[in-house]
Amino acid sequence: MKSFTEPEDNILRYKPWYLRLAAGSIIFDIEDVMSRPKGLLVKLKAIDDRDQAAALGKAQIEVDAALLPKLVEGEYYWSQLVGLQVVSEYEGATYILGRVREMLETGANDVLVVVGTGADLPGELASPGRMVSIDAKERLVPYLPGEFVKQVDLAAGVILVEWDPEF
């Protein structure tokens, strides 16, 4: 399991876990945990078969947001950024680049994976009535507030960046 909490094993503090599957979310309890170099190895209760475990291997773990610590102003959980529209103000022009499909951790800094609204987006990101982006291109925008990320407006659902739309 790859955890995005810091430190990594903080994910174990949040119970229950909801595993997001194609058919919906299912609640699971943890039976055992081992730390490995590539992440945590987690044994879930009621999952005793290797094939059952493999079927859950790509599932995303979700926890109740009310359990998470409150952040100071200007800090955001990745889940808050995914799905937001990304607008670039670059060299005096405004460009709609698309929506945040996911976040990546690179070591140096986090990265917004922005895909144009013409691209293959999950249903909740590609819903009708959303503003159309300049193209269907995927862009990797460093999440560096004050440098490339100028403003995050959760209420409006927009991240304002200064990013060359050709890149």
trRosetta pair geometry for C-beta under 8 A, 3 or more apart (Angstrom, degrees):
i j d omega theta_ij theta_ji phi_ij phi_ji
1 11 7.7 -139 133 91 130 158
1 39 5.3 -156 77 148 44 125
1 40 4.8 -30 61 71 102 89
1 41 7.2 158 10 -98 86 21
1 42 5.0 16 -12 2 138 118
1 61 7.1 36 -156 -23 122 139
2 38 7.9 -56 -84 154 87 77
2 39 4.8 -84 -87 -106 53 146
3 8 4.5 119 69 -164 118 75
3 9 7.2 125 58 -73 164 24
3 10 7.4 161 156 54 137 70
3 11 4.1 -122 -134 -22 130 139
3 39 6.7 144 5 -152 77 98
3 40 6.1 33 -16 8 118 120
3 61 8.0 -30 -104 56 75 142
4 11 8.0 89 42 -72 51 117
4 78 6.4 -40 147 10 158 142
4 105 7.1 178 -125 -38 95 135
5 8 6.2 116 72 -139 79 24
5 9 7.6 -94 85 66 120 19
5 10 3.8 -133 145 70 136 106
5 11 4.7 -178 9 -52 133 74
6 10 6.7 4 70 11 23 138
7 10 5.7 129 64 -24 57 98
8 11 7.0 -31 168 0 52 106
8 39 7.0 -150 -172 -139 141 62
8 40 6.5 176 143 -35 114 106
9 12 5.4 -16 178 6 75 118
9 33 7.5 113 -134 150 103 147
9 35 7.0 -48 -71 -89 121 111
9 40 6.6 124 -96 -81 74 133
10 13 5.5 -31 -172 8 60 119
10 14 7.9 47 144 -13 71 97
11 14 6.3 -62 -166 33 46 106
11 40 7.4 -147 56 19 127 153
11 61 7.0 58 -169 110 129 149
11 63 7.8 -168 -155 -35 74 138
12 30 6.8 -63 -134 33 86 173
12 33 6.3 -46 -97 -50 133 168
12 40 7.9 -169 -53 -144 107 165
13 67 8.0 173 120 160 89 119
14 17 7.3 92 106 -81 89 72
14 63 3.9 6 151 -142 136 156
14 64 7.4 -168 -170 39 105 71
14 67 5.0 126 -130 117 95 143
14 68 7.5 5 -99 -73 134 68
15 29 7.3 42 -153 -125 114 74
15 30 7.4 -101 -104 10 111 105
15 63 7.8 -38 -54 -131 13 110
16 27 4.8 29 131 -161 145 105
16 28 7.0 154 178 64 103 35
16 29 6.2 -63 -131 -82 101 69
16 63 7.9 179 89 -126 38 75
17 27 7.1 133 78 -154 49 55
17 28 5.2 -34 77 64 103 85
17 29 7.5 158 28 -92 93 24
17 30 7.0 81 -3 -45 128 92
17 61 5.2 -42 -160 -153 114 102
17 62 7.3 122 -168 61 62 45
17 63 6.4 -47 -112 -82 56 81
18 25 4.3 11 177 -179 111 124
18 26 7.0 148 -156 68 63 29
18 27 5.8 -36 -98 -92 68 60
18 28 7.8 142 -108 16 20 76
18 61 7.3 124 68 -164 50 51
18 62 4.3 -36 72 70 103 97
18 63 7.0 169 18 -83 89 29
19 25 6.6 154 72 -152 39 66
19 26 5.3 -22 56 60 94 85
19 27 8.0 164 13 -98 77 12
19 28 5.6 30 -15 -1 115 123
19 56 6.1 -23 -173 -152 154 109
19 59 4.2 22 -175 154 103 142
19 60 7.3 144 -157 70 54 40
19 61 6.2 -30 -99 -100 65 58
19 62 7.6 173 -87 20 16 81
20 24 7.8 -90 -145 162 58 27
20 25 5.2 -31 -97 -94 59 86
20 59 6.0 160 62 -167 53 81
20 60 4.4 -11 45 60 115 94
20 61 7.8 -147 7 -71 84 11
20 62 5.7 70 -37 -16 105 119
21 24 6.4 1 65 60 85 36
21 25 7.0 150 20 -98 74 30
21 26 6.2 14 5 0 123 106
21 56 7.6 -63 -86 -117 112 72
21 59 5.5 -31 -77 -112 74 111
25 62 6.5 -54 -128 44 133 131
28 44 4.6 -21 175 -156 131 126
28 45 6.8 169 -172 48 77 79
28 46 7.5 -133 -135 49 87 109
28 47 7.5 3 -142 -19 130 120
29 44 7.0 124 74 -161 43 73
29 45 4.5 2 75 20 96 128
29 46 8.0 83 45 6 89 102
30 33 6.3 4 179 -50 128 103
30 42 6.0 -71 -130 -163 102 108
30 43 7.4 94 -167 75 65 56
30 44 6.4 -62 -108 -109 44 56
30 45 7.2 52 96 -16 5 88
31 43 4.6 -65 69 108 104 98
31 44 6.3 94 3 172 97 11
31 45 4.6 133 -58 -68 104 69
32 42 7.5 161 87 -158 53 44
32 43 4.1 17 52 42 92 121
33 40 5.7 -21 -162 -173 103 115
33 41 7.0 143 -160 78 50 56
33 42 5.4 -9 -106 -107 79 70
33 43 7.3 -137 -64 22 40 75
34 40 7.2 146 75 -164 43 64
34 41 4.4 -13 62 60 95 109
35 40 6.0 -41 -106 -108 53 70
35 41 7.7 -147 -69 19 6 82
36 39 6.0 2 67 65 96 47
36 40 6.8 146 23 -117 84 16
36 41 5.1 71 -19 -27 123 103
43 47 7.3 -164 -171 74 61 98
44 47 4.3 43 74 22 100 124
44 53 7.6 162 29 -110 104 86
44 56 7.3 -39 14 96 150 168
47 52 4.9 -161 -150 119 85 121
47 53 5.4 113 158 -77 122 76
47 56 6.9 -49 -124 6 154 147
48 52 7.2 41 49 45 43 141
49 52 4.2 88 67 4 95 107
49 53 6.9 -167 91 -7 49 84
50 53 5.6 -56 -148 38 33 112
50 54 6.2 36 153 -22 67 105
51 54 5.6 -49 -143 35 32 113
51 55 6.5 39 154 -24 62 102
52 55 5.8 -53 -156 29 31 114
52 56 7.0 18 151 -9 62 106
53 56 6.0 -66 -158 40 35 105
53 57 7.0 65 143 -58 64 86
54 57 5.3 -17 -159 -23 42 123
56 59 4.7 -38 -167 4 69 129
63 67 5.7 -78 149 57 114 131
63 68 7.2 125 95 -54 116 92
64 67 4.9 88 78 -7 90 106
65 68 5.6 -42 -162 14 50 117
65 77 7.8 -163 -134 45 100 163
65 79 7.4 -135 -96 91 112 145
68 77 6.6 1 169 -75 162 146
71 75 4.0 -130 175 89 123 110
71 76 6.8 180 89 -78 165 23
71 77 7.1 -163 -32 -38 141 78
72 75 5.3 66 59 11 71 119
74 145 6.9 109 -177 -177 102 167
74 152 7.9 125 -142 40 48 114
76 80 4.6 -120 -172 73 103 130
76 81 5.6 102 126 -49 136 99
76 152 6.0 -93 -36 136 147 164
76 154 7.4 171 -116 -69 124 117
77 80 4.9 101 61 -4 77 102
77 81 7.7 -156 96 -3 45 86
78 81 5.7 -64 -155 37 41 108
78 82 6.3 43 153 -28 74 102
78 103 4.3 -114 -144 25 117 149
78 110 7.7 -141 -95 -160 106 146
79 82 5.9 -43 -141 26 34 113
80 84 7.9 26 141 -38 59 122
80 154 6.1 -37 180 -112 112 121
81 84 5.6 -68 -163 13 48 124
81 100 5.3 -53 145 106 83 169
81 103 6.3 70 80 -63 128 122
81 112 6.9 -109 156 -110 129 102
81 143 7.8 8 -160 -116 167 137
81 152 7.1 -60 -104 -137 93 132
81 159 6.8 41 -148 -62 93 137
82 100 5.2 -124 -120 111 37 106
82 101 7.1 -6 -147 152 89 15
82 102 6.2 15 -113 -103 113 37
82 103 6.7 -99 -66 -20 93 92
83 99 6.0 -16 -157 -180 29 120
83 100 6.3 -36 16 66 24 87
83 124 6.6 -37 -118 121 126 104
83 125 5.4 -133 -121 -97 73 90
83 157 7.5 -63 123 -155 88 104
84 99 6.6 163 83 -150 29 76
84 100 5.2 23 50 14 78 116
84 152 7.4 0 179 -149 171 88
84 154 7.6 -80 -95 -114 128 52
84 157 5.3 -166 -130 -177 73 60
84 158 6.2 167 -179 -98 100 12
84 159 5.0 88 121 -20 131 97
85 96 6.8 -34 -180 -151 112 99
85 98 7.5 -145 -146 131 62 23
85 99 5.6 -47 -97 -95 49 76
85 130 7.1 -179 -82 -167 120 106
85 131 6.5 58 -139 48 149 110
85 157 5.8 63 10 128 94 90
85 158 5.0 -29 71 -106 96 70
85 159 7.2 -176 87 24 45 70
86 96 7.6 120 84 -165 54 54
86 97 4.5 -45 98 62 104 111
86 98 6.0 3 44 65 103 56
86 99 6.7 162 1 -108 86 21
86 100 6.2 106 -44 -50 112 79
86 112 6.7 134 -91 144 144 146
86 114 4.7 -55 31 -126 155 135
86 141 6.9 166 -163 16 151 157
86 158 7.6 144 -95 -160 22 63
86 159 5.0 -21 -108 67 71 102
86 161 6.0 3 -170 4 98 122
87 94 6.3 -2 178 -170 107 96
87 95 7.0 161 -160 81 60 45
87 96 5.5 -31 -106 -103 79 59
87 97 6.9 -179 -100 9 23 85
87 158 5.8 -6 6 -164 115 113
87 159 7.3 164 26 80 67 49
87 160 5.6 -27 74 -108 94 63
87 161 7.2 158 81 26 41 74
88 94 7.2 159 85 -154 50 48
88 95 4.6 -12 60 61 99 98
88 97 5.4 68 -14 -38 108 117
88 160 7.8 134 -102 -165 26 54
88 161 5.0 -37 -100 79 75 88
88 162 6.5 108 -157 -126 82 21
88 163 4.5 -95 -117 52 130 81
88 164 7.8 -134 173 -24 151 7
88 165 5.8 179 66 -65 146 88
89 92 8.0 15 179 -107 82 6
89 93 7.5 178 -151 87 53 34
89 94 5.4 -20 -100 -99 72 74
89 95 8.0 176 -80 21 27 71
89 150 7.2 -31 39 19 112 158
89 160 6.5 7 -2 -171 107 101
89 161 7.8 168 23 83 66 39
89 162 6.1 -42 72 -97 73 73
90 93 6.3 -27 70 63 67 80
90 95 6.5 -21 26 13 109 117
90 162 5.9 130 -89 -161 74 62
90 163 6.2 -82 -69 70 129 32
90 164 5.7 152 -162 -95 152 41
90 165 6.3 -170 42 -17 147 85
95 134 5.2 -24 -163 -33 99 140
95 165 4.3 -67 137 -74 172 140
96 117 7.8 -12 136 -5 118 118
96 131 5.4 -124 -131 125 162 119
96 132 7.0 110 90 96 142 38
96 133 4.7 -132 116 -115 92 57
96 134 6.1 152 64 -27 67 78
97 114 5.1 21 126 148 118 141
97 116 7.0 -98 166 -87 47 71
97 133 5.8 -2 143 -146 14 120
97 134 6.9 -22 -100 22 40 104
97 139 5.9 -58 -178 30 125 144
97 141 7.7 74 125 -45 165 138
97 161 7.5 -24 6 49 144 125
97 163 7.0 7 -67 79 153 126
97 165 6.4 -150 -94 -118 93 88
98 114 4.9 134 68 166 106 86
98 115 4.9 -137 155 96 151 32
98 116 4.1 -110 -80 -91 122 29
98 117 5.5 -175 -130 -33 75 63
98 119 7.0 17 -137 17 143 117
98 133 4.2 -8 -74 -78 66 159
98 136 8.0 91 -92 -137 130 33
98 137 7.7 -147 -30 70 137 62
98 139 7.3 153 30 23 122 104
99 114 6.8 168 82 -149 20 70
99 115 6.4 -26 60 60 71 74
99 117 6.5 77 -9 -81 102 81
99 121 6.5 57 57 -127 127 146
99 125 4.9 177 103 -168 154 110
99 130 7.6 -18 -56 176 128 149
99 133 7.9 -122 -15 -51 67 129
100 103 7.1 14 179 -62 119 76
100 112 5.2 -75 -116 -160 105 101
100 113 6.8 95 -158 65 63 56
100 114 5.9 -41 -91 -94 52 70
100 159 6.9 58 -39 9 123 140
101 113 5.0 -63 58 104 95 102
101 114 7.2 155 2 -118 84 17
101 115 4.8 40 -36 3 126 116
101 121 6.6 -132 -101 -125 103 86
101 122 7.7 131 -142 4 86 97
101 125 6.8 42 -104 -139 68 175
101 138 7.8 -41 12 -129 140 102
102 113 4.7 5 61 45 76 128
103 110 5.7 -7 -176 -177 109 115
103 111 6.9 147 -163 74 59 50
103 112 6.5 -33 -107 -103 72 47
103 113 6.9 -155 -85 8 20 89
103 143 7.1 2 -140 -30 105 148
104 110 6.8 152 79 -163 48 62
104 111 4.3 -16 60 58 101 105
104 113 6.1 83 -19 -42 105 107
104 140 7.4 -26 32 -139 136 109
105 110 5.8 -34 -102 -106 57 75
105 111 7.9 -163 -72 18 14 82
106 109 6.3 2 53 60 110 48
106 110 7.1 160 13 -110 84 22
106 111 5.7 61 -25 -19 120 115
109 142 5.3 48 95 -163 134 101
109 143 6.2 -167 155 61 102 69
109 144 5.6 -11 -168 -71 158 92
110 142 7.7 118 83 -164 47 57
110 143 4.1 -24 88 47 95 128
111 140 5.1 -3 178 -171 128 94
111 141 6.8 144 -164 70 71 39
111 142 5.8 -47 -106 -104 75 44
111 143 6.1 -155 -94 -6 16 89
112 140 7.3 153 76 -158 53 43
112 141 4.4 -18 59 64 106 97
112 142 7.7 0 16 76 81 4
112 143 5.4 113 -33 -67 87 95
112 149 7.9 120 -21 -80 134 117
112 159 7.1 -161 -115 101 160 163
112 161 7.9 -132 45 -70 151 147
113 138 6.7 -11 -175 -169 85 104
113 139 7.9 158 -159 81 41 46
113 140 6.2 -16 -104 -103 62 71
114 138 7.1 150 82 -159 51 52
114 139 4.6 -18 65 63 104 94
114 140 7.6 -179 22 -82 80 21
114 141 5.6 29 -6 0 125 116
115 119 4.2 -95 171 61 111 148
115 120 8.0 -62 166 56 149 50
115 121 6.1 171 93 -82 129 96
115 136 7.4 2 177 -175 82 59
115 137 7.7 -155 -145 103 52 34
115 138 5.0 -18 -101 -103 79 77
115 139 7.8 180 -79 21 34 66
116 119 5.0 111 64 -17 73 101
116 133 4.0 -146 -145 83 78 140
116 134 7.0 -99 -121 60 119 55
116 135 4.9 -98 -95 99 161 49
116 136 4.0 -141 77 -119 128 24
116 137 5.3 73 -22 36 123 51
116 138 7.5 -104 2 -63 79 42
117 121 6.8 -38 -137 -11 50 145
117 125 8.0 -148 -119 143 76 86
117 126 6.4 143 -160 -123 76 74
117 130 6.0 -166 -130 106 144 119
117 131 7.3 174 -20 96 159 50
117 132 5.4 -131 70 -134 133 49
117 133 4.6 147 9 -1 88 97
117 136 7.6 -93 65 -105 35 67
118 132 7.2 50 -51 -159 89 94
118 133 6.6 -119 -2 56 85 97
118 135 6.7 -77 35 171 129 34
118 136 3.5 -86 84 -79 102 102
119 136 4.3 140 -59 -171 72 88
119 137 7.6 -114 -58 33 123 10
119 138 6.6 92 -106 -63 163 82
121 125 4.1 -109 167 90 125 113
121 126 3.8 149 72 -50 113 106
122 125 5.2 76 61 14 77 105
122 126 7.0 171 80 1 32 98
123 126 6.2 -77 -134 49 25 93
123 127 6.8 57 164 -68 64 80
124 127 6.4 -12 -154 -34 30 112
126 130 7.3 -125 -156 34 28 142
127 130 6.0 102 74 -24 69 113
133 136 7.4 129 77 -81 117 37
134 165 6.0 16 58 -169 158 138
139 163 7.2 111 159 147 144 142
139 167 7.0 83 -139 106 111 65
141 148 6.0 -172 180 145 93 138
141 149 7.7 111 141 -67 115 86
141 161 5.8 -20 -173 -148 147 164
141 163 5.3 -52 -121 -96 116 157
142 147 7.4 -27 99 92 118 122
142 148 5.3 110 71 24 88 150
143 148 7.7 -110 -114 73 16 113
143 149 5.9 22 -152 -33 55 141
144 147 4.0 -20 119 51 118 120
144 148 5.0 76 55 23 95 94
144 149 6.1 161 69 13 40 94
145 149 4.7 -51 -93 80 52 111
145 152 7.8 -59 -103 -15 112 108
146 149 7.4 8 8 71 38 74
146 150 7.8 94 -95 -111 20 44
148 161 5.4 6 156 -159 78 100
148 162 5.9 -133 -146 59 48 74
148 163 5.8 51 -164 -71 105 94
149 152 6.8 8 174 -49 119 92
149 159 6.4 -47 -140 -178 100 108
149 160 7.6 106 -166 81 56 55
149 161 5.5 -40 -102 -103 50 83
150 160 4.6 -61 69 108 105 100
150 161 6.2 165 7 -112 88 23
150 162 5.8 84 -43 -24 117 93
151 158 7.9 21 102 108 98 92
151 159 7.3 176 91 -156 54 45
151 160 4.2 21 50 41 94 116
152 158 8.0 -180 -152 97 40 50
152 159 5.2 -10 -109 -111 72 81
152 160 7.8 -141 -67 24 32 72
153 156 4.1 10 123 36 123 109
153 157 7.3 -31 100 25 83 23
153 158 4.9 7 56 60 107 86
153 159 7.6 -171 26 -80 67 35
153 160 7.3 48 -4 -14 105 100
154 157 7.1 28 -172 -77 33 41
163 167 6.8 -118 173 63 86 112
164 167 4.3 68 81 1 105 111
